[in-house]
């Protein structure tokens, strides 16, 4: 399945220590199977050493309990919603 690109204009708020840290605007949202997330996206997210290997490790650990909660095993082909954004107010 090819990556899908969804066009939307959403503003959100990033919180830190229960206070607003900044306002963001989504620049790209796409739906991609977990096993097809790119090294470029992993780098942009900035997990640990910014490698795809680390991104997968961190996100597999985060997603597995959600799968288990609905009686399923983690699925490498399961869709991920990937968000890219810019800070519009800090």
C-alpha positions as CSV (number, residue, x, y, z in Angstrom):
1,X,0.0,0.0,0.0
2,X,1.4,3.4,-1.0
3,X,1.6,6.2,1.6
4,X,-1.5,8.3,1.7
5,X,-1.3,12.1,2.0
6,X,-4.1,13.9,3.8
7,X,-4.5,17.6,3.4
8,X,-5.6,19.4,6.4
9,X,-5.0,22.7,8.2
10,X,-4.9,22.1,11.9
11,X,-3.4,24.2,14.7
12,X,-2.6,22.5,18.0
13,X,-0.9,23.3,21.2
14,X,2.1,21.5,22.6
15,X,2.1,21.3,26.4
16,X,5.1,21.1,28.8
17,X,4.6,20.9,32.5
18,X,0.9,21.5,32.2
19,X,1.4,24.9,30.5
20,X,1.3,25.7,26.8
21,X,4.7,25.6,25.3
22,X,3.9,26.6,21.7
23,X,1.2,26.5,19.0
24,X,1.8,24.4,15.9
25,X,0.4,24.1,12.4
26,X,0.4,20.8,10.7
27,X,2.3,20.9,7.4
28,X,1.9,17.2,6.5
29,X,-0.1,14.3,7.8
30,X,0.3,10.9,6.2
31,X,-0.8,7.3,6.9
32,X,2.0,4.8,6.5
33,X,2.4,1.2,7.6
34,X,4.8,1.0,10.6
35,X,7.3,-1.1,8.6
36,X,7.4,1.6,5.9
37,X,8.1,4.7,8.0
38,X,11.2,6.3,6.5
39,X,14.6,7.0,8.0
40,X,13.9,10.6,7.1
41,X,10.7,10.8,9.2
42,X,12.5,9.0,12.1
43,X,15.3,11.6,11.9
44,X,12.7,14.5,11.9
45,X,11.0,13.1,15.0
46,X,14.3,13.1,16.8
47,X,14.0,10.0,19.0
48,X,17.3,9.4,20.9
49,X,19.9,9.1,18.2
50,X,17.4,9.9,15.4
51,X,17.9,6.5,13.7
52,X,15.1,4.5,12.1
53,X,16.1,1.5,14.3
54,X,15.6,3.6,17.5
55,X,12.3,5.1,16.2
56,X,11.0,1.6,15.6
57,X,12.1,0.4,19.0
58,X,10.5,3.3,20.9
59,X,7.3,3.3,18.9
60,X,6.9,-0.5,19.0
61,X,7.2,-0.3,22.8
62,X,4.6,2.5,22.9
63,X,2.1,0.8,20.5
64,X,2.3,-2.8,21.8
65,X,0.1,-2.1,24.9
66,X,-2.6,-0.6,22.7
67,X,-2.6,-3.7,20.6
68,X,-2.7,-6.0,23.6
69,X,-5.6,-4.0,25.1
70,X,-7.7,-5.1,22.2
71,X,-6.4,-8.7,22.2
72,X,-4.0,-8.4,19.3
73,X,-0.3,-8.8,18.8
74,X,1.7,-5.8,17.5
75,X,1.5,-5.6,13.7
76,X,4.5,-4.3,11.7
77,X,2.1,-3.6,8.8
78,X,-0.3,-1.6,11.0
79,X,-0.9,2.0,9.9
80,X,0.7,4.9,11.6
81,X,-0.5,8.5,11.3
82,X,2.6,10.6,10.8
83,X,2.5,14.3,11.5
84,X,4.9,17.1,10.5
85,X,4.4,20.6,11.7
86,X,5.9,24.0,12.1
87,X,5.8,26.2,15.3
88,X,3.7,29.3,14.6
89,X,3.8,30.8,18.1
90,X,6.2,30.2,21.1
